[in-house]
Amino acid sequence: MRGAHFRICSDATLRGPDNTTAARYFEGLWYLGQRRHVSFECTGSLFLRVINEYGQRECTGPYSSIKAADGRIFAQDSCLGVHGVGAHFRADGLQVWQEVSILTSR
């Protein structure tokens, strides 16, 4: 799917530029229509605008690719943070994000 902006929301949805739901995240899988996906990837010069668990906004990037898998966001092989809030993630010491926007420009 191509777009200038996608957002992983706190209600476990992936939304496009017009705020329509593109996919839903449930029990470790992304549901796009009737199909299930373990992950999704975006490539290009990408930025992340996140809202952390304390409600603060941050912007990071650029990254050449972003991957969302298992409740986590990766750039290359590094885990940047967590979009799926769960107790097991807190033990890993990862940043927990309420919302993650994937942007093609700041």
C-alpha positions in Angstrom: 0.0 0.0 0.0 1.4 3.4 -0.9 0.7 6.6 1.1 2.3 9.7 2.5 1.1 8.9 6.1 0.0 5.9 8.1 -0.7 5.9 11.8 -0.8 3.0 14.3 -3.4 4.2 16.8 -3.9 3.3 20.5 -7.1 1.4 19.5 -4.9 -1.1 17.6 -5.8 0.1 14.1 -3.6 1.2 11.2 -5.1 4.3 9.6 -4.4 6.0 6.4 -4.1 9.7 5.5 -7.9 10.1 5.4 -8.3 8.4 8.8 -9.9 5.2 7.4 -8.9 1.9 8.9 -6.5 0.0 6.7 -5.8 -2.9 9.2 -6.4 -4.0 12.7 -3.8 -5.5 15.1 -5.0 -8.4 17.3 -3.0 -11.0 19.2 0.2 -10.4 17.3 -1.3 -10.2 13.8 -2.3 -7.5 11.4 -5.8 -8.1 9.9 -6.3 -6.6 6.5 -9.8 -7.6 5.4 -9.9 -11.4 5.8 -6.1 -11.8 5.5 -3.7 -12.0 8.4 -0.2 -10.7 8.3 2.7 -11.1 10.8 4.2 -7.8 9.9 4.2 -4.9 7.4 7.1 -2.9 6.0 7.5 0.6 4.6 10.5 1.8 2.6 11.8 5.1 1.5 13.0 8.1 3.5 10.7 7.7 6.5 10.2 9.5 9.8 8.4 8.4 12.9 6.3 10.8 14.9 5.3 9.1 18.1 3.3 9.9 21.2 4.9 8.1 24.2 3.2 6.6 27.2 3.4 10.0 29.0 1.7 11.9 26.1 4.8 13.5 24.8 5.5 13.8 21.1 8.8 12.9 19.5 10.0 12.8 15.9 12.8 10.5 14.8 14.4 9.6 11.5 15.0 9.4 8.6 15.0 5.7 8.3 15.4 3.8 5.0 12.8 1.2 6.1 10.4 0.6 9.0 8.9 -2.8 10.0 6.0 -3.4 12.4 6.0 -6.9 13.8 5.1 -8.6 17.1 4.0 -5.2 18.6 7.3 -3.6 17.9 8.7 -1.1 15.4 12.0 -1.9 13.8 14.5 0.1 11.7 16.9 -2.3 10.0 17.5 -4.8 12.8 17.1 -2.5 15.7 13.9 -2.3 17.8 12.9 1.4 18.2 9.9 0.9 20.4 6.6 -0.8 21.1 3.2 0.0 19.7 1.3 -2.9 21.3 1.2 -2.3 25.1 1.8 -5.4 27.1 3.4 -6.3 30.4 6.1 -8.5 28.7 7.4 -5.4 26.8 8.0 -3.4 29.9 10.5 -5.9 31.2 12.5 -5.4 28.0 13.0 -1.7 28.8 11.6 -0.6 25.5 9.8 2.7 24.9 6.0 2.2 24.8 4.2 4.4 22.2 0.5 5.2 22.3 0.5 6.3 18.7 3.0 5.9 15.9 2.8 7.9 12.6 4.9 6.8 9.7 5.6 9.9 7.5 7.5 10.5 4.3 8.4 14.0 5.5 8.7 15.8 8.8 
